[in-house]
Structure formats: C-alpha cells, structure tokens
Amino acid sequence: MENSGAKAVFCFYAGGAAVDFVKQYRDFGLAGKIPLYAPGFLTEGGVLTGQGEAANGILTALNYSADLDNAANRQFAPAYRSAYGAAPTTYAMASWDAAQVLDKAIKAAGGTVTPESVNSAISTVGDIDSPRGTWRFNSGGTPIQPWYLREVKQGANTVAGDLGRLGG
C-alpha cells in the first residue's frame, strides 16, 4: 500500500477486528506515513485500550468525545470516570441522552402514559442539553447533532475539529 500513491486510508472496523487492523497497520509500517481515517467505532471504548500505542494519530468521526468542553460534559465525563474508572464512550453518552429524552417525553405525555403517547411526545422534547453538545430531533425523528473529528493522542480520543451538524 505504501507504494500505491494513496494519500490516506479509510476503513470501518469495530471490536476485535478493529484491534487487529490497527496493530497490523502499524506493523506494516503504514502508521505515521499514510493517515488512517474511520468512523469513531474504530477507536471507541475498550478497543482503544487493546490497540495501545498503535492507535496514536488515527483520525475518526463521531458525535462524542470525552474531552468535549461544554457544561453537560464537564459534569458527565468526570462523574462517569469516577464511577467506572474509564473515559465515557459514545454508548454511555447515548444512554444518558436516552434517559433525558424519555424523562421529557413521559412528562409531556401527560396523565396517561402509553407507548403511543410517549412516542408521540418524543417529537416535542425540543433541545437536549447533552455531553455531545445541544441537539434535537428533526421532523422525521433523526437527531440534528454535532459531529467531531477526533485524533487518538496518548491513548485517548481527543477533539481535533468540529465537523458540523448533521441530521437536518
């Protein structure tokens, strides 16, 4: 691949395959020579620990990074680290957000809470103050949310840039 003239590599792996691929990328001498881009799941959670130093410099896109500087994340990330001894992941953040959405929707559903009334009320929840940044559902029920470019530095996903808002 080094002689292919490629300016970058894009891949999608998660789980054990992500650990293997990242280590092989390094072992083949490509890390540091040809940038590696991927969806955030390549380096998210426990796989990053398994990848070790081989992951340094990898660039990923995802809707969350534990080092985001916003009010909600300044509360969420330290509390998560204290409780679980690890940086929060997008999965933890999404669970946090799901609880907020359900809380707002159940309150908006009124006295009779049914699956139908909660589902209908979800479209009325408005802005969600989230560790990922403020987001909301569009008219079709898709989150309009921020996305970030992340770079692995010293064993952690760090925000390298803002990729904009998607879902609108």
Buried (B, 14 or more C-beta within 10 A) or exposed (E): EEEEEEEEBEBEBBEEEBBBBBBEBBEEEBBEEBBBBBBBBBBBBEBBEBBEEBBBBBBBBBBBBBBBEBEBBEEBBEEBEEEEEBBBBBEBBBEBBEEBBBEBBBEBBEEEEEEEBBEEBBBEBEEBEBBBBBBBBEEEEEBBBBBBBBBBBEBBBBBBEEBEBEBE
